[in-house]
Amino acid sequence: MDETQAGVEQLRRAVANRRAGALPERPQTAYELLTRQMVEQLARDVADVKRRVDQLFTTVVGAVVLELLLRWWE
C-alpha cells in the first residue's frame, strides 16, 4: 500500500510540474510551427462546423414551430 501511495504522489508531482511549465510563445522548430498552424486551422474548422450545426438546428426548430403555428391557425 505504501508503494502505491508513493507512486501516486510521484505521479501527482510530475503532472503538477508539467502543468506549471507553460508552452513557449513562439515555436522553436519548423515542426512545432507546422503542427501549431495545423491545430489552429483545425480549431477554426471545428468552430465553423459548430456554427453551421447551430444554424441548421435553429432553422429546423423554426420550421417546426412555424408549421405548428400554421396548423393551429387553420
HTML snippet that shows the backbone in 3Dmol.js (N, CA, C, O; Angstrom):
<script src="https://3Dmol.org/build/3Dmol-min.js"></script>
<div id="view" style="width:600px;height:400px;position:relative"></div>
<script>
const pdb = `
ATOM      1  N   MET A   1       0.825  -1.189   0.000  1.00  0.00           N
ATOM      2  CA  MET A   1       0.000   0.000   0.000  1.00  0.00           C
ATOM      3  C   MET A   1       0.872   1.257   0.000  1.00  0.00           C
ATOM      4  O   MET A   1       0.544   2.243  -0.661  1.00  0.00           O
ATOM      5  N   ASP A   2       1.985   1.220   0.745  1.00  0.00           N
ATOM      6  CA  ASP A   2       2.875   2.375   0.794  1.00  0.00           C
ATOM      7  C   ASP A   2       3.514   2.644  -0.561  1.00  0.00           C
ATOM      8  O   ASP A   2       3.700   3.800  -0.943  1.00  0.00           O
ATOM      9  N   GLU A   3       3.849   1.590  -1.285  1.00  0.00           N
ATOM     10  CA  GLU A   3       4.434   1.759  -2.608  1.00  0.00           C
ATOM     11  C   GLU A   3       3.433   2.404  -3.557  1.00  0.00           C
ATOM     12  O   GLU A   3       3.802   3.235  -4.387  1.00  0.00           O
ATOM     13  N   THR A   4       2.174   2.023  -3.432  1.00  0.00           N
ATOM     14  CA  THR A   4       1.130   2.603  -4.283  1.00  0.00           C
ATOM     15  C   THR A   4       0.964   4.084  -3.980  1.00  0.00           C
ATOM     16  O   THR A   4       0.868   4.902  -4.895  1.00  0.00           O
ATOM     17  N   GLN A   5       0.930   4.428  -2.708  1.00  0.00           N
ATOM     18  CA  GLN A   5       0.783   5.833  -2.315  1.00  0.00           C
ATOM     19  C   GLN A   5       1.981   6.656  -2.778  1.00  0.00           C
ATOM     20  O   GLN A   5       1.827   7.790  -3.231  1.00  0.00           O
ATOM     21  N   ALA A   6       3.158   6.087  -2.663  1.00  0.00           N
ATOM     22  CA  ALA A   6       4.357   6.792  -3.109  1.00  0.00           C
ATOM     23  C   ALA A   6       4.311   7.005  -4.625  1.00  0.00           C
ATOM     24  O   ALA A   6       4.682   8.070  -5.117  1.00  0.00           O
ATOM     25  N   GLY A   7       3.861   6.004  -5.349  1.00  0.00           N
ATOM     26  CA  GLY A   7       3.743   6.128  -6.799  1.00  0.00           C
ATOM     27  C   GLY A   7       2.714   7.170  -7.194  1.00  0.00           C
ATOM     28  O   GLY A   7       2.917   7.933  -8.139  1.00  0.00           O
ATOM     29  N   VAL A   8       1.603   7.196  -6.461  1.00  0.00           N
ATOM     30  CA  VAL A   8       0.558   8.185  -6.737  1.00  0.00           C
ATOM     31  C   VAL A   8       1.085   9.592  -6.478  1.00  0.00           C
ATOM     32  O   VAL A   8       0.845  10.499  -7.275  1.00  0.00           O
ATOM     33  N   GLU A   9       1.791   9.780  -5.388  1.00  0.00           N
ATOM     34  CA  GLU A   9       2.346  11.100  -5.077  1.00  0.00           C
ATOM     35  C   GLU A   9       3.379  11.524  -6.113  1.00  0.00           C
ATOM     36  O   GLU A   9       3.424  12.691  -6.504  1.00  0.00           O
ATOM     37  N   GLN A  10       4.199  10.595  -6.556  1.00  0.00           N
ATOM     38  CA  GLN A  10       5.197  10.908  -7.568  1.00  0.00           C
ATOM     39  C   GLN A  10       4.521  11.299  -8.880  1.00  0.00           C
ATOM     40  O   GLN A  10       4.960  12.233  -9.551  1.00  0.00           O
ATOM     41  N   LEU A  11       3.463  10.595  -9.244  1.00  0.00           N
ATOM     42  CA  LEU A  11       2.716  10.924 -10.453  1.00  0.00           C
ATOM     43  C   LEU A  11       2.067  12.302 -10.334  1.00  0.00           C
ATOM     44  O   LEU A  11       2.082  13.077 -11.289  1.00  0.00           O
ATOM     45  N   ARG A  12       1.505  12.607  -9.180  1.00  0.00           N
ATOM     46  CA  ARG A  12       0.883  13.915  -8.961  1.00  0.00           C
ATOM     47  C   ARG A  12       1.912  15.040  -9.083  1.00  0.00           C
ATOM     48  O   ARG A  12       1.634  16.081  -9.678  1.00  0.00           O
ATOM     49  N   ARG A  13       3.086  14.826  -8.522  1.00  0.00           N
ATOM     50  CA  ARG A  13       4.126  15.845  -8.632  1.00  0.00           C
ATOM     51  C   ARG A  13       4.552  16.045 -10.075  1.00  0.00           C
ATOM     52  O   ARG A  13       4.748  17.176 -10.520  1.00  0.00           O
ATOM     53  N   ALA A  14       4.697  14.938 -10.811  1.00  0.00           N
ATOM     54  CA  ALA A  14       5.105  15.032 -12.214  1.00  0.00           C
ATOM     55  C   ALA A  14       4.059  15.785 -13.033  1.00  0.00           C
ATOM     56  O   ALA A  14       4.403  16.611 -13.878  1.00  0.00           O
ATOM     57  N   VAL A  15       2.794  15.500 -12.783  1.00  0.00           N
ATOM     58  CA  VAL A  15       1.724  16.198 -13.510  1.00  0.00           C
ATOM     59  C   VAL A  15       1.702  17.668 -13.120  1.00  0.00           C
ATOM     60  O   VAL A  15       1.522  18.528 -13.983  1.00  0.00           O
ATOM     61  N   ALA A  16       1.880  17.974 -11.851  1.00  0.00           N
ATOM     62  CA  ALA A  16       1.888  19.369 -11.406  1.00  0.00           C
ATOM     63  C   ALA A  16       3.052  20.127 -12.031  1.00  0.00           C
ATOM     64  O   ALA A  16       2.892  21.280 -12.432  1.00  0.00           O
ATOM     65  N   ASN A  17       4.205  19.505 -12.119  1.00  0.00           N
ATOM     66  CA  ASN A  17       5.363  20.158 -12.738  1.00  0.00           C
ATOM     67  C   ASN A  17       5.126  20.398 -14.223  1.00  0.00           C
ATOM     68  O   ASN A  17       5.529  21.429 -14.762  1.00  0.00           O
ATOM     69  N   ARG A  18       4.479  19.458 -14.873  1.00  0.00           N
ATOM     70  CA  ARG A  18       4.210  19.603 -16.306  1.00  0.00           C
ATOM     71  C   ARG A  18       3.205  20.727 -16.545  1.00  0.00           C
ATOM     72  O   ARG A  18       3.344  21.484 -17.506  1.00  0.00           O
ATOM     73  N   ARG A  19       2.200  20.843 -15.686  1.00  0.00           N
ATOM     74  CA  ARG A  19       1.214  21.916 -15.824  1.00  0.00           C
ATOM     75  C   ARG A  19       1.836  23.279 -15.547  1.00  0.00           C
ATOM     76  O   ARG A  19       1.448  24.276 -16.155  1.00  0.00           O
ATOM     77  N   ALA A  20       2.783  23.323 -14.647  1.00  0.00           N
ATOM     78  CA  ALA A  20       3.394  24.594 -14.286  1.00  0.00           C
ATOM     79  C   ALA A  20       4.201  25.166 -15.445  1.00  0.00           C
ATOM     80  O   ALA A  20       4.246  26.383 -15.618  1.00  0.00           O
ATOM     81  N   GLY A  21       4.832  24.320 -16.232  1.00  0.00           N
ATOM     82  CA  GLY A  21       5.628  24.796 -17.363  1.00  0.00           C
ATOM     83  C   GLY A  21       4.732  25.146 -18.536  1.00  0.00           C
ATOM     84  O   GLY A  21       4.138  24.259 -19.150  1.00  0.00           O
ATOM     85  N   ALA A  22       4.630  26.416 -18.852  1.00  0.00           N
ATOM     86  CA  ALA A  22       3.777  26.855 -19.955  1.00  0.00           C
ATOM     87  C   ALA A  22       4.469  26.613 -21.291  1.00  0.00           C
ATOM     88  O   ALA A  22       5.693  26.500 -21.361  1.00  0.00           O
ATOM     89  N   LEU A  23       3.679  26.536 -22.334  1.00  0.00           N
ATOM     90  CA  LEU A  23       4.234  26.386 -23.668  1.00  0.00           C
ATOM     91  C   LEU A  23       4.952  27.670 -24.073  1.00  0.00           C
ATOM     92  O   LEU A  23       4.523  28.763 -23.704  1.00  0.00           O
ATOM     93  N   PRO A  24       6.016  27.547 -24.811  1.00  0.00           N
ATOM     94  CA  PRO A  24       6.681  28.761 -25.275  1.00  0.00           C
ATOM     95  C   PRO A  24       5.773  29.529 -26.229  1.00  0.00           C
ATOM     96  O   PRO A  24       4.989  28.940 -26.973  1.00  0.00           O
ATOM     97  N   GLU A  25       5.893  30.852 -26.193  1.00  0.00           N
ATOM     98  CA  GLU A  25       5.044  31.705 -27.024  1.00  0.00           C
ATOM     99  C   GLU A  25       5.306  31.483 -28.509  1.00  0.00           C
ATOM    100  O   GLU A  25       4.375  31.430 -29.312  1.00  0.00           O
ATOM    101  N   ARG A  26       6.582  31.354 -28.865  1.00  0.00           N
ATOM    102  CA  ARG A  26       6.942  31.161 -30.264  1.00  0.00           C
ATOM    103  C   ARG A  26       7.499  29.749 -30.451  1.00  0.00           C
ATOM    104  O   ARG A  26       8.282  29.271 -29.630  1.00  0.00           O
ATOM    105  N   PRO A  27       7.093  29.084 -31.535  1.00  0.00           N
ATOM    106  CA  PRO A  27       7.639  27.752 -31.811  1.00  0.00           C
ATOM    107  C   PRO A  27       9.149  27.805 -32.018  1.00  0.00           C
ATOM    108  O   PRO A  27       9.677  28.760 -32.588  1.00  0.00           O
ATOM    109  N   GLN A  28       9.825  26.777 -31.551  1.00  0.00           N
ATOM    110  CA  GLN A  28      11.277  26.760 -31.636  1.00  0.00           C
ATOM    111  C   GLN A  28      11.785  25.986 -32.845  1.00  0.00           C
ATOM    112  O   GLN A  28      12.931  26.161 -33.259  1.00  0.00           O
ATOM    113  N   THR A  29      10.939  25.132 -33.413  1.00  0.00           N
ATOM    114  CA  THR A  29      11.358  24.370 -34.585  1.00  0.00           C
ATOM    115  C   THR A  29      10.308  24.499 -35.676  1.00  0.00           C
ATOM    116  O   THR A  29       9.184  24.937 -35.430  1.00  0.00           O
ATOM    117  N   ALA A  30      10.689  24.114 -36.873  1.00  0.00           N
ATOM    118  CA  ALA A  30       9.749  24.158 -38.000  1.00  0.00           C
ATOM    119  C   ALA A  30       8.596  23.184 -37.764  1.00  0.00           C
ATOM    120  O   ALA A  30       7.455  23.472 -38.127  1.00  0.00           O
ATOM    121  N   TYR A  31       8.886  22.044 -37.162  1.00  0.00           N
ATOM    122  CA  TYR A  31       7.842  21.064 -36.868  1.00  0.00           C
ATOM    123  C   TYR A  31       6.818  21.647 -35.898  1.00  0.00           C
ATOM    124  O   TYR A  31       5.615  21.468 -36.090  1.00  0.00           O
ATOM    125  N   GLU A  32       7.276  22.335 -34.866  1.00  0.00           N
ATOM    126  CA  GLU A  32       6.352  22.953 -33.914  1.00  0.00           C
ATOM    127  C   GLU A  32       5.497  24.008 -34.598  1.00  0.00           C
ATOM    128  O   GLU A  32       4.300  24.112 -34.332  1.00  0.00           O
ATOM    129  N   LEU A  33       6.108  24.787 -35.474  1.00  0.00           N
ATOM    130  CA  LEU A  33       5.375  25.813 -36.202  1.00  0.00           C
ATOM    131  C   LEU A  33       4.300  25.183 -37.085  1.00  0.00           C
ATOM    132  O   LEU A  33       3.159  25.645 -37.107  1.00  0.00           O
ATOM    133  N   LEU A  34       4.662  24.142 -37.801  1.00  0.00           N
ATOM    134  CA  LEU A  34       3.725  23.474 -38.688  1.00  0.00           C
ATOM    135  C   LEU A  34       2.578  22.842 -37.914  1.00  0.00           C
ATOM    136  O   LEU A  34       1.415  22.993 -38.290  1.00  0.00           O
ATOM    137  N   THR A  35       2.896  22.141 -36.841  1.00  0.00           N
ATOM    138  CA  THR A  35       1.829  21.495 -36.076  1.00  0.00           C
ATOM    139  C   THR A  35       0.938  22.527 -35.396  1.00  0.00           C
ATOM    140  O   THR A  35      -0.273  22.325 -35.302  1.00  0.00           O
ATOM    141  N   ARG A  36       1.513  23.626 -34.921  1.00  0.00           N
ATOM    142  CA  ARG A  36       0.693  24.669 -34.301  1.00  0.00           C
ATOM    143  C   ARG A  36      -0.262  25.283 -35.323  1.00  0.00           C
ATOM    144  O   ARG A  36      -1.429  25.527 -35.015  1.00  0.00           O
ATOM    145  N   GLN A  37       0.230  25.532 -36.541  1.00  0.00           N
ATOM    146  CA  GLN A  37      -0.634  26.067 -37.589  1.00  0.00           C
ATOM    147  C   GLN A  37      -1.748  25.094 -37.940  1.00  0.00           C
ATOM    148  O   GLN A  37      -2.889  25.498 -38.163  1.00  0.00           O
ATOM    149  N   MET A  38      -1.412  23.809 -37.987  1.00  0.00           N
ATOM    150  CA  MET A  38      -2.426  22.805 -38.300  1.00  0.00           C
ATOM    151  C   MET A  38      -3.485  22.726 -37.205  1.00  0.00           C
ATOM    152  O   MET A  38      -4.674  22.611 -37.504  1.00  0.00           O
ATOM    153  N   VAL A  39      -3.076  22.785 -35.966  1.00  0.00           N
ATOM    154  CA  VAL A  39      -4.021  22.735 -34.851  1.00  0.00           C
ATOM    155  C   VAL A  39      -4.903  23.978 -34.843  1.00  0.00           C
ATOM    156  O   VAL A  39      -6.106  23.883 -34.601  1.00  0.00           O
ATOM    157  N   GLU A  40      -4.315  25.140 -35.104  1.00  0.00           N
ATOM    158  CA  GLU A  40      -5.115  26.366 -35.151  1.00  0.00           C
ATOM    159  C   GLU A  40      -6.127  26.315 -36.288  1.00  0.00           C
ATOM    160  O   GLU A  40      -7.263  26.758 -36.119  1.00  0.00           O
ATOM    161  N   GLN A  41      -5.738  25.787 -37.437  1.00  0.00           N
ATOM    162  CA  GLN A  41      -6.670  25.648 -38.559  1.00  0.00           C
ATOM    163  C   GLN A  41      -7.771  24.659 -38.213  1.00  0.00           C
ATOM    164  O   GLN A  41      -8.936  24.882 -38.540  1.00  0.00           O
ATOM    165  N   LEU A  42      -7.410  23.580 -37.559  1.00  0.00           N
ATOM    166  CA  LEU A  42      -8.407  22.603 -37.141  1.00  0.00           C
ATOM    167  C   LEU A  42      -9.398  23.216 -36.158  1.00  0.00           C
ATOM    168  O   LEU A  42     -10.594  22.937 -36.230  1.00  0.00           O
ATOM    169  N   ALA A  43      -8.914  24.041 -35.249  1.00  0.00           N
ATOM    170  CA  ALA A  43      -9.801  24.710 -34.299  1.00  0.00           C
ATOM    171  C   ALA A  43     -10.763  25.647 -35.027  1.00  0.00           C
ATOM    172  O   ALA A  43     -11.941  25.722 -34.677  1.00  0.00           O
ATOM    173  N   ARG A  44     -10.268  26.356 -36.032  1.00  0.00           N
ATOM    174  CA  ARG A  44     -11.151  27.234 -36.812  1.00  0.00           C
ATOM    175  C   ARG A  44     -12.191  26.423 -37.572  1.00  0.00           C
ATOM    176  O   ARG A  44     -13.357  26.811 -37.641  1.00  0.00           O
ATOM    177  N   ASP A  45     -11.770  25.293 -38.142  1.00  0.00           N
ATOM    178  CA  ASP A  45     -12.703  24.440 -38.878  1.00  0.00           C
ATOM    179  C   ASP A  45     -13.783  23.873 -37.962  1.00  0.00           C
ATOM    180  O   ASP A  45     -14.957  23.830 -38.331  1.00  0.00           O
ATOM    181  N   VAL A  46     -13.389  23.442 -36.782  1.00  0.00           N
ATOM    182  CA  VAL A  46     -14.358  22.901 -35.834  1.00  0.00           C
ATOM    183  C   VAL A  46     -15.341  23.980 -35.394  1.00  0.00           C
ATOM    184  O   VAL A  46     -16.535  23.715 -35.257  1.00  0.00           O
ATOM    185  N   ALA A  47     -14.848  25.189 -35.173  1.00  0.00           N
ATOM    186  CA  ALA A  47     -15.738  26.293 -34.803  1.00  0.00           C
ATOM    187  C   ALA A  47     -16.721  26.589 -35.934  1.00  0.00           C
ATOM    188  O   ALA A  47     -17.892  26.868 -35.677  1.00  0.00           O
ATOM    189  N   ASP A  48     -16.257  26.530 -37.174  1.00  0.00           N
ATOM    190  CA  ASP A  48     -17.133  26.765 -38.316  1.00  0.00           C
ATOM    191  C   ASP A  48     -18.204  25.681 -38.414  1.00  0.00           C
ATOM    192  O   ASP A  48     -19.372  25.987 -38.658  1.00  0.00           O
ATOM    193  N   VAL A  49     -17.825  24.438 -38.229  1.00  0.00           N
ATOM    194  CA  VAL A  49     -18.793  23.344 -38.265  1.00  0.00           C
ATOM    195  C   VAL A  49     -19.813  23.501 -37.135  1.00  0.00           C
ATOM    196  O   VAL A  49     -21.006  23.277 -37.336  1.00  0.00           O
ATOM    197  N   LYS A  50     -19.345  23.880 -35.970  1.00  0.00           N
ATOM    198  CA  LYS A  50     -20.256  24.091 -34.847  1.00  0.00           C
ATOM    199  C   LYS A  50     -21.251  25.201 -35.165  1.00  0.00           C
ATOM    200  O   LYS A  50     -22.440  25.073 -34.871  1.00  0.00           O
ATOM    201  N   ARG A  51     -20.773  26.286 -35.763  1.00  0.00           N
ATOM    202  CA  ARG A  51     -21.658  27.391 -36.122  1.00  0.00           C
ATOM    203  C   ARG A  51     -22.702  26.935 -37.134  1.00  0.00           C
ATOM    204  O   ARG A  51     -23.873  27.302 -37.026  1.00  0.00           O
ATOM    205  N   ARG A  52     -22.289  26.142 -38.113  1.00  0.00           N
ATOM    206  CA  ARG A  52     -23.227  25.653 -39.128  1.00  0.00           C
ATOM    207  C   ARG A  52     -24.258  24.701 -38.538  1.00  0.00           C
ATOM    208  O   ARG A  52     -25.428  24.750 -38.917  1.00  0.00           O
ATOM    209  N   VAL A  53     -23.850  23.848 -37.630  1.00  0.00           N
ATOM    210  CA  VAL A  53     -24.790  22.942 -36.979  1.00  0.00           C
ATOM    211  C   VAL A  53     -25.790  23.736 -36.146  1.00  0.00           C
ATOM    212  O   VAL A  53     -26.979  23.418 -36.136  1.00  0.00           O
ATOM    213  N   ASP A  54     -25.317  24.764 -35.450  1.00  0.00           N
ATOM    214  CA  ASP A  54     -26.222  25.618 -34.680  1.00  0.00           C
ATOM    215  C   ASP A  54     -27.235  26.299 -35.588  1.00  0.00           C
ATOM    216  O   ASP A  54     -28.416  26.368 -35.249  1.00  0.00           O
ATOM    217  N   GLN A  55     -26.792  26.802 -36.736  1.00  0.00           N
ATOM    218  CA  GLN A  55     -27.700  27.438 -37.679  1.00  0.00           C
ATOM    219  C   GLN A  55     -28.722  26.443 -38.222  1.00  0.00           C
ATOM    220  O   GLN A  55     -29.902  26.770 -38.349  1.00  0.00           O
ATOM    221  N   LEU A  56     -28.277  25.240 -38.540  1.00  0.00           N
ATOM    222  CA  LEU A  56     -29.177  24.206 -39.044  1.00  0.00           C
ATOM    223  C   LEU A  56     -30.213  23.839 -37.993  1.00  0.00           C
ATOM    224  O   LEU A  56     -31.394  23.699 -38.310  1.00  0.00           O
ATOM    225  N   PHE A  57     -29.789  23.686 -36.767  1.00  0.00           N
ATOM    226  CA  PHE A  57     -30.702  23.355 -35.679  1.00  0.00           C
ATOM    227  C   PHE A  57     -31.740  24.460 -35.501  1.00  0.00           C
ATOM    228  O   PHE A  57     -32.928  24.180 -35.337  1.00  0.00           O
ATOM    229  N   THR A  58     -31.294  25.708 -35.533  1.00  0.00           N
ATOM    230  CA  THR A  58     -32.213  26.832 -35.393  1.00  0.00           C
ATOM    231  C   THR A  58     -33.216  26.860 -36.547  1.00  0.00           C
ATOM    232  O   THR A  58     -34.397  27.135 -36.331  1.00  0.00           O
ATOM    233  N   THR A  59     -32.763  26.581 -37.756  1.00  0.00           N
ATOM    234  CA  THR A  59     -33.653  26.558 -38.915  1.00  0.00           C
ATOM    235  C   THR A  59     -34.698  25.456 -38.782  1.00  0.00           C
ATOM    236  O   THR A  59     -35.873  25.687 -39.068  1.00  0.00           O
ATOM    237  N   VAL A  60     -34.297  24.274 -38.357  1.00  0.00           N
ATOM    238  CA  VAL A  60     -35.233  23.160 -38.203  1.00  0.00           C
ATOM    239  C   VAL A  60     -36.253  23.468 -37.111  1.00  0.00           C
ATOM    240  O   VAL A  60     -37.447  23.233 -37.298  1.00  0.00           O
ATOM    241  N   VAL A  61     -35.805  23.982 -35.991  1.00  0.00           N
ATOM    242  CA  VAL A  61     -36.732  24.325 -34.909  1.00  0.00           C
ATOM    243  C   VAL A  61     -37.689  25.415 -35.374  1.00  0.00           C
ATOM    244  O   VAL A  61     -38.883  25.346 -35.083  1.00  0.00           O
ATOM    245  N   GLY A  62     -37.195  26.408 -36.082  1.00  0.00           N
ATOM    246  CA  GLY A  62     -38.054  27.462 -36.608  1.00  0.00           C
ATOM    247  C   GLY A  62     -39.096  26.916 -37.571  1.00  0.00           C
ATOM    248  O   GLY A  62     -40.256  27.325 -37.524  1.00  0.00           O
ATOM    249  N   ALA A  63     -38.700  26.003 -38.440  1.00  0.00           N
ATOM    250  CA  ALA A  63     -39.645  25.406 -39.386  1.00  0.00           C
ATOM    251  C   ALA A  63     -40.710  24.599 -38.667  1.00  0.00           C
ATOM    252  O   ALA A  63     -41.880  24.645 -39.048  1.00  0.00           O
ATOM    253  N   VAL A  64     -40.331  23.867 -37.644  1.00  0.00           N
ATOM    254  CA  VAL A  64     -41.307  23.080 -36.875  1.00  0.00           C
ATOM    255  C   VAL A  64     -42.286  24.004 -36.163  1.00  0.00           C
ATOM    256  O   VAL A  64     -43.492  23.761 -36.186  1.00  0.00           O
ATOM    257  N   VAL A  65     -41.786  25.052 -35.537  1.00  0.00           N
ATOM    258  CA  VAL A  65     -42.660  25.999 -34.835  1.00  0.00           C
ATOM    259  C   VAL A  65     -43.596  26.685 -35.824  1.00  0.00           C
ATOM    260  O   VAL A  65     -44.783  26.851 -35.541  1.00  0.00           O
ATOM    261  N   LEU A  66     -43.075  27.082 -36.973  1.00  0.00           N
ATOM    262  CA  LEU A  66     -43.903  27.716 -37.987  1.00  0.00           C
ATOM    263  C   LEU A  66     -44.985  26.770 -38.476  1.00  0.00           C
ATOM    264  O   LEU A  66     -46.136  27.176 -38.633  1.00  0.00           O
ATOM    265  N   GLU A  67     -44.638  25.529 -38.716  1.00  0.00           N
ATOM    266  CA  GLU A  67     -45.621  24.533 -39.158  1.00  0.00           C
ATOM    267  C   GLU A  67     -46.704  24.334 -38.102  1.00  0.00           C
ATOM    268  O   GLU A  67     -47.885  24.238 -38.433  1.00  0.00           O
ATOM    269  N   LEU A  68     -46.305  24.271 -36.829  1.00  0.00           N
ATOM    270  CA  LEU A  68     -47.297  24.123 -35.755  1.00  0.00           C
ATOM    271  C   LEU A  68     -48.216  25.336 -35.680  1.00  0.00           C
ATOM    272  O   LEU A  68     -49.423  25.186 -35.494  1.00  0.00           O
ATOM    273  N   LEU A  69     -47.660  26.525 -35.821  1.00  0.00           N
ATOM    274  CA  LEU A  69     -48.482  27.735 -35.790  1.00  0.00           C
ATOM    275  C   LEU A  69     -49.439  27.792 -36.971  1.00  0.00           C
ATOM    276  O   LEU A  69     -50.595  28.184 -36.811  1.00  0.00           O
ATOM    277  N   LEU A  70     -48.976  27.406 -38.148  1.00  0.00           N
ATOM    278  CA  LEU A  70     -49.859  27.400 -39.321  1.00  0.00           C
ATOM    279  C   LEU A  70     -50.971  26.378 -39.171  1.00  0.00           C
ATOM    280  O   LEU A  70     -52.101  26.652 -39.576  1.00  0.00           O
ATOM    281  N   ARG A  71     -50.700  25.235 -38.617  1.00  0.00           N
ATOM    282  CA  ARG A  71     -51.742  24.225 -38.389  1.00  0.00           C
ATOM    283  C   ARG A  71     -52.727  24.690 -37.319  1.00  0.00           C
ATOM    284  O   ARG A  71     -53.928  24.436 -37.418  1.00  0.00           O
ATOM    285  N   TRP A  72     -52.223  25.358 -36.319  1.00  0.00           N
ATOM    286  CA  TRP A  72     -53.096  25.840 -35.246  1.00  0.00           C
ATOM    287  C   TRP A  72     -53.985  26.974 -35.750  1.00  0.00           C
ATOM    288  O   TRP A  72     -55.132  27.112 -35.325  1.00  0.00           O
ATOM    289  N   TRP A  73     -53.441  27.786 -36.664  1.00  0.00           N
ATOM    290  CA  TRP A  73     -54.162  28.944 -37.180  1.00  0.00           C
ATOM    291  C   TRP A  73     -55.366  28.514 -38.006  1.00  0.00           C
ATOM    292  O   TRP A  73     -56.402  29.180 -37.978  1.00  0.00           O
ATOM    293  N   GLU A  74     -55.246  27.403 -38.747  1.00  0.00           N
ATOM    294  CA  GLU A  74     -56.331  26.954 -39.652  1.00  0.00           C
ATOM    295  C   GLU A  74     -57.480  26.381 -38.924  1.00  0.00           C
ATOM    296  O   GLU A  74     -58.458  25.965 -39.544  1.00  0.00           O
TER     297      GLU A  74
END
`;
const viewer = $3Dmol.createViewer("view");
viewer.addModel(pdb, "pdb");
viewer.setStyle({}, {cartoon: {color: "spectrum"}});
viewer.zoomTo();
viewer.render();
</script>
